[in-house]
Amino acid sequence: MTDGKNPFGVNKTKRYVSDGAEKRLFDYYHIYNSGFLSLVDYMGGDATVERVATAGHGTRIFPEKPSTDDFINHISSKKIIEPFKSVQLKFQIQAPIETALTLVYEPSASVNEYSGRYSVMLDTSYTPSVAELQKKMNGETAREVQYLLAKNRRDAVDNYKELIGIDMARELARSGLGIDNDTRFYWKMDLPSLAKFVETQRAKLDLSSHVRDYVEAIAEIASYVAPISWEALLSNKKKNIKLPLPTDDEVVDGHLNPSSWSPENTRRPTVHGLEEHLFKIKTFLNYGEFQVVDYMGEDSSFAQAARTSYGEGTKTLQDDQHLVRSLIRDLHTSPIEMCELAMESKSPIFVDPRQAGRHRTLDNHGFMGYMPIGSQFYIPPEEELKYQDRKNRQGRGKEMDPEDKITAIQLLKDTFNESLETAKALRELGAPEDVVRRTKGVGNYTIRWRTGDSHNIGHFLMLRLDPHAQKEIRSLAQLVDEAHKLHTPTANEALHTYIINGMRLSEKEIKLIRDKGYMNQEMDLDKLDNYTGVGFVIKKKDDEGKIMFDDNDEPVKELSREGNAFKGKLEKLLGRGK
């Protein structure tokens, strides 16, 4: 390992800090002549797995108080896998396309790859040495094979460069390059998916496989990030321990738990605005609570991943912001998967998991693989008591009459109180907790941990901030939105501008607008004055980034990328597009 770089400096963080991961951040594992693999970010470790599995209580909630090692091996043996997803690893990898065919298209990975459509392909490759080939064939044959491979590589590259020289479209020019040509990509995965991937590849690949070298480098790094969890996930030995479970009320009825670790220094990207809010409880829906407990990446992580596609690209903060906005506006989702946000909440069951849990792309967990239900329950405030909406059919209509409100509240309280009395009686009879739990309703509170990448959190917000969503899930979504804004403000602003507060038109709507003449058919779409006032008209810059001026020493104006996109929509609406 070499090249220990520190691009983000050293910052204090309230997140969990893995000593093993910190020592290996930004180091390069060089693989053969031009390949490499580097851990560039991570989230979580063994302590977060313990925290998530116990709803923040830690092993102290069990009378036996097992060690972290024994506890993690126990939940792994029980196939309680969700807590392990609290650990995420992000790599930067350069490898031959042959290797990328295995890594890039792994379904459980989030990936953004260098694109030969936008950029000139990397001028490096992997050709096996004679010594490597001799492991598979006799010496003389190996030399001939190596010569032919090397010659084929040179010829393919020479032809590719000629095609680029005559300015042939890069997406076509690249097609002659072999799968020995290097590519580069960011690759992110949660720990249990990573363990399954490594197990599968080890079973399939020979030790001499070039792909196997990358798999083993990934496995080695993972073993440093969360050593106990990694060993437990890959072990075939069962290590169950006696672990009587607490009552649901013990798990749920208190407050969300504070941090299980002390602030430490990290070399990862750090978002200072969010750091101030980690483990700070926000209340909602009576007994409801919400707190952010971990995160990975920042706004620049999206631009960094996107530039793997575009090559070097631009590098200023302003350019980063423009790029992130354009990625979200144009629905380029893969770079937006490079940041993670982890949260804990205590809410009525009908809010989470019954509604929030329908977004299956957000990982979640309750307590030890099940959903504990506490004794507290949610009574809606008086102003929310309304009759059924006869048009919406699934929402609230006009406000209830005062006498009906009194009746409704009393009936709800009677139902909840009777269930608590039944639960108490069942416990006195020695009924197990899973039987007691059946007396409780979806208005009772539970605790959930959730994590998701920015793209899928954005999808959750798009649906659950909508005015048609139930008021109570909107209350949770607003807290998630605030956390998302603190974590990645540029992405959050773009999400609201282009997605949540934006509008899509169907083919039928476009036809109606065009045919009915709702728009000015004489409009000059090339006139810049028609686009002013919202930032669509910008000062034109030359290749060196300097503002261009006309003969009258006035800045030359042009449409921004977003302005050109809007012009294209107008052309389509007016029937002038291609």
N, C-alpha and C positions, 0 to 999 in steps of 0.2 A: 504494500500500500504506500502511495506517495501523494504528493500534491495536496497536503492538508490546508485547504483554503478557508477563509472566514468572511464571506461576502456580506453578511448581515451584522457583523460585530457581535458583541456579547451584551445581552440584555437580561434583566431580571424578569421572571415570569411566574405566574401563579399556576400555570399548567404543570402537569407531572413531567419531570425531567428524568430521562433514562441516561444514566452515566455511560453505559455501553454505546448507546446511540450517539451521544454527544462526541465521544472520542472518534467516531467514524464518519461523522457528517462531512460531506464534501471531499472525502478521500477517494482516490481513484483506484479501483481494482482493474489493473491492465490485463487484458485477455488477448493473447497472441500479439500480432504486430500493431494493430490499429484499434482494436475493440477496447471498450472500457465500461465499467458500471460504477455508479456513485450514488450513495444515499444522500438526497438533497433536502428531505424533510421527513418528519414523523409525527405521530400523535399517540400518546399513551404508552403504557408499559404494564408490567405485572401488577402494580398497585391499582391501576385503573380497572383492570379485569376484576380484581377483588371488589372494588367499589361498585362497579356496575352489577355484579352478581348478587350483591347484598343490599341494593337500593341505597348505597351510601353509608350504611351502618358499619361495614367492615366485619371481620370475623368475631368482634367482641359481642355481637348480638347472639351468638351461640354460646351456651354454657361451657362447652368444651374449649372454646377459643383456639381453634386449630391454627397452625402456622400458615403463612401465605403459600408456602410450597405444598403442604398437604392439602390445603383448601383448593388451590388451582388444579392440582392433579385429580382431586375428587370431582369437581364440576366437569372436567374433561372426560373422566370415566363415565359420568352420568349423561354425557352428550349434551350438556348445557353450553351451547356454542356461542350464543349471542353476545355474552360479555367479552369474548375474545375479539369481537369486531370493534371494540373501543380502541384497539391498536391498529394504526394505519401506517404504511410505509410508502414513500415516494422516491423513485429512482430516476436518474438520468442515465440512459443506456445508449451506447454506440455499438452496433453489431451488424454483421452481414444480413442482407434481406432474408437469406436462408434461415437465420436464427430468429429474425423478427416474425417470420411466418408462424412460429410457435408462441412467442411472447405477446405480440401485438394483438393477435386475434383470440387470446384467452378471454372468454366471456366475463369472467369475474374481475377483470382489470379495467381501470380507466386509463386511456391512452391518448396521447397526442403526438403524432409522428411528423418528421421532416417530410416535406412533400416535393416530389420532382415535378409537380405541375406548376409550382410557384418559383422554385429555386433550382439552380444548377446542382445536380447531384454531387454528393461528397466524392472526392477524388481518392478514396482509399478503399481497400477491399481485403478479403481474406482468401489467400491461396495456401493450401496445406503444404507444409515443408516435405522434403523427401523423407525425413525421419518419421514424420507422422504417417505418411502413406505406406512406409515399410511395415507398419504395424498391421496393415490390411492386405499387403501383397509383397511379392519378392522384390529385392533391391533394384534390379535392372528395370523391371516394369514400372516401379515406383518413380524412377527418374524420368522415364518417358511420359508417364502420366502427368507429373509435375510440370514438365516442359510444355505439354499441350495446354494445361490449365492456365499457365502463366501467359502463353502466347494468345490464347483466346481472350484473356482479360485485357491485354494490351490492344489487341485489334478492336475489341468492343468499345474501349474508352476512346481510342483515336477516332472511330466513326462517330461516336456520340459528340465529341468535341467539334467535329466538322459540322454536324447537324445544328448544334448550338450556334456555331459561327455563321451559318446562313440564316439564323433566326427562325428555325423551324419551331413550332409550338413545343414547349418543353414536355408537355404531357405525352406527346408522340415520340419525341426524340429519345426519351428515357427508355422506351420499350425494348431497345436492343441491348441494354446493359444486363449482365447476368445477375443471378441471385447471390453472387459472391460480393457484389458491391455493398459498401457500408450504408446504413441508414442510422438515424438518431431519433430518440423518442423519450418522452416522460412516461413513466409507468407507475401507477398507484394501485395498491390493493390492501384489503384488510388482512389481519393475521391468519384467521382460520382458512380463508380462501387461498392465501399464500401457502399454507401448510399442505392443503389438498393438492395444489398445483405442483409443489415440489415432490410430493409422494407419487403423483401420477407420472411426472416426467422421469423420476428415478426408475420407475417400473418399466417405462417404455424405452429409455435411451441407454445406449452403451456408454461405458465410462470414457471411451475415446471420442464420443460425440462432441462437436464444437458447441452445440446447444447446452449440453450437460455442464460445461464449464461455467456458463452464465447462471444456470440453475443452482449450482453449488455456491457460487459467489453470493447470490440472493439469499440462499439458506444460511450462509455464514453470517451475513449482516443481520438477518432476522433473529438469529440466536443471541446477538448482542443487545438488540433493542428490548426484547422481553424474554430473557433466558428461561425462566421457569415455565411460562406459557408455551413457548416454542417447543420445549422438550415434552411437555404434557400433550400437546396436540399431535406430535409425531410418535409418541410412545404407544405401543400396543399393550402395555401392562395396565391392568385395572388397579387403581389405588383408592378404592372406596373407604371412607371413614364413617364412623357413627356420628351422625349430625342431626339430632332432633331439631325440628324447625320451630321458630317462635310463632305466636299467634299473629293473625293478620293485623290486629289492632296495634300490636307492638311495632310492626314494620311501618304502618301507614300513618297512624294518628298524630305523631309528633311533627316537628318541622323538618324540612329538607336538611340534610347533614352538611356541615362545613367541609372545607378541604381536608383530605386525608394526608396531606403532605405540606411541607413548608415551601415558600418561594425560593427558587434557585436560579442560577444563571443558565442561559441557553444560547446556542449559536443559531437557532432557527429564526425564520422571519417572525417578528413580534409586532403585534398591533396594540400600541399603548392605550388607545381609546377603549378597546375591549378589555384589556387587562384590568382596568379599574372596576369593571363590572363582573368579573369572574367570581363566582360563589356569593354574589349579592342577591338575596332573595327578593323577588317581586311578588306581591300578593294579587290574587284575582279570584273572582267567583267564590266569595266567602272564605272558605278554608284553603282555597287553591294557592299554590306557590310555584314559582318558576325560577330557575337559575341556569346560567351558562357555566359549564364545568371544563370545557377544553375546546381547542380549535387547532386547525392546521392551515398555514399559508396566509396570504393577504391578497389585495387587489393585483399587485404586480405579478403574483403567481399565475394568473390567467394570461397576462401578456407574455410572460416568460414561456409558458407552454405553447401559446399560439405562434411565437417566433420560431419554435422548432419547425413549424410548417413553412414559414415564410423566409427562413434563413436568418441573416443578421437583423434585418429590419431596422426600426427606429428604437431609441433607447431612453428618451427623456420622459419625465413624469407625465407631461401633458400628452405625449404620444401614447404612453401606456393607457391613459384614461380614454383617449379617442378609440384605441384599439379594443379595449374592454367593452365600451359602449357598442361598437360595431359588431363585435362577436355576439352580444346578446340580441341586438336588433335583428341580425341576420340568422339567428338561431343556430350558431355554431356551438354545439353543446359540449363537445369533448374537452376544450380547454377550461370550461366553467366547472368541470368536475374535479379540478385540482385543489380545491379548498374544502375543508371539512369544519363542521360546527357540531359540538356535542352539548346536549342540554338535559336537565332533569326537571320533571314537573310532578306536581301533585294536583290532580284534577278529578272531577266526576268521571265515572267510567264512560258515560255517553259522549264525553268530549274526547278523551284519550284513554283507551285505544279505539273506542267504537267509531269515532269519526276520523281522528288523526291517523289511526292505524290503517285506514283504507289506502293510504299512500304507501304502498308496499316497498317503495324504493328507499324509505327512511328506516334504518335499522333501529330496533327497539328491544327493550327488556324490562321486566318487572322485578322479580326477586326469585332467585334460584330456579329459574325456568318456568315460573307460574306467575299469576297475577293476584297478589294479595288485595283484599278489600277491607278497608278500615270501617270503624263505627260511625265516623262523621258523614253527614249527608248534605246535599245542596238543596236549599230552598230558594227559588228564584225571587228576586226583588219584586215588590208590588207592581212597579211600572212595566214589568215584563209579562205580567199575567194578561194574556189576550186570548180571544176566541180563535178557532181555526180559520185560516184564510180559505175562502171558498173558490178563489181563482188560482192561487198558487198551489193549493191542495196539500203542500207539505210544510207550510210555514205558518206564521202568526198573522192574524188579521187585526180587526179593531180591538180596542181595549175592553176588558171584561167589566161588567157592572160591579159596583162596590160589594154588593151582597154575594155575588158569585166569587169574587176574589177571596172573601172571608171563608167561604165554603171550600174553595180550592186549596188554600193554604192549610186549613185544618185537616183536610183529607190527606194531603201529602205528609204532614207531620205525624198523623195517626199511623199511616202506613210505615214510615221509617221507624217510629218508636216501637211499634208492634214487632217489627223485624229484629230490633235490638233485644227486646225481651225474649223473643224466641231463641236468638243466638245465645243469650245468657243461660237459658234453660237447657239448651243442647250441650253446652260446655259442662254444666253441672252434672249432666248424665254421662259425661265422658265421651261425647261424640268427637271424632277427629275434626280437624280444622277444615278439611275439604267439604265436610258435610255441613258444618256451621256456616260456611261461606254461601251456601245455597239460599240462605234466608235473606241475603242482601241484594239490593237493586242497583241499577245502572246510575242512580243518583248518588250512590256512595262514592267515596274517594279512593283512588289508588295512586301508586307512584310508578312513573315510567321514565326510563332513560331513552333518549333518542339521539342519533347522529345521522348526518346526511351531507352530501356534497352540495355546493352552492347551486348547481343546476336543479337538483331534485328538491332542495328547499325552496327554490324559486317557484317550482311547479306547485308545491304545497301552498305557498303564499298566494299564488294566482287564483287557486280555487277557494281557499279558506278565508281570504280577505274580501271575497266577493260579497256584495250586499245581500245576495240570496242565500248565503251560507247561514247556518244557525248562529244566533248571537253569541252563544257560549263558546263555540269553536273559533269564532272571530276574535274573542278575547284572548285565547291562547295564541292565535295566529299573529295578533298585534305584538305580543311579546317576542315571538320568534322573529318578526319583522324588525323590531328594534335591535335585537341581537345581530341579525344579518346586516343591518345598516352600520352598526359599530364595527363589525368584522371586515366587511368589504363594501365601503360606502359607494364607490363608483359602480360596482355591479348592482347594488341595491337601487341606486338612482336610475340606472338603465332599465332594470326590471320594471320599475314603476312607470317610467316614461314610455317604454316601447311595448310592454306586455300587459301589465295590470291596468294601466290607464290608457292603453292603446286600443286599436280597433282593427278587426279583420273583416274583409268583405268577401262574400261568396261570389262565385261566378254569376249566379242569378242577380245578385245585388249590383254587380258591375254592369251587367247588361241593362238593367233597368235605369241606372244612372246615365248610361251612354245613350240609350234609345229615347228616353224621355227628355233629354236635353237639360238635365239638372245642372250641367257645367257649361261654361262658355266655350263653344266650339271654336271661336276665333282667337282664343288665348294664345299668345306667343310664348311657347314653352322655353325658348332660348333667351328670353329677356330676364336678366338677373333681378330687375326690380320686382318681379313677381315672386321672389323667394326671400326677400329681406324681412328682418324682424325676429327671426327665431334662430339665427346662427347658421343658416344654410349657405350664406355667401361669405367667403373668406378671402384673405389676401393670398395671392398665388406666390409660391416659392420655387426657386430653381433647385437643381439637383444637390446643391450644397446647403440647402435650407435657408437661403437668403431671400428676402421679399423682393419681388420683381416690380419695376416701375415702368410706366409708359413714357411717351415722348414729352408729356406735360408734367413729368415728375410726380404723377399720381400712382398710388399702388394699383397693380393689376388685380382685378377681382375674378373669382371663379366660384363655381359651386363646390361645396365640400362633398365628401363621399356620401354623407347622409342626404345632402341636397340632391345629388344625382340619383340616389335611390328614390327620392320623392318624385323627381322629374319622371322617372321610369313608371311610377304608379299613375301619374297624371296621363302619360302617353297611353297607358293601357286603358284607363277610364275613358279617354276621349277617342279610343279606337285608332291611335296613331302608332302604337307599339308594333313590334315584329310579331 
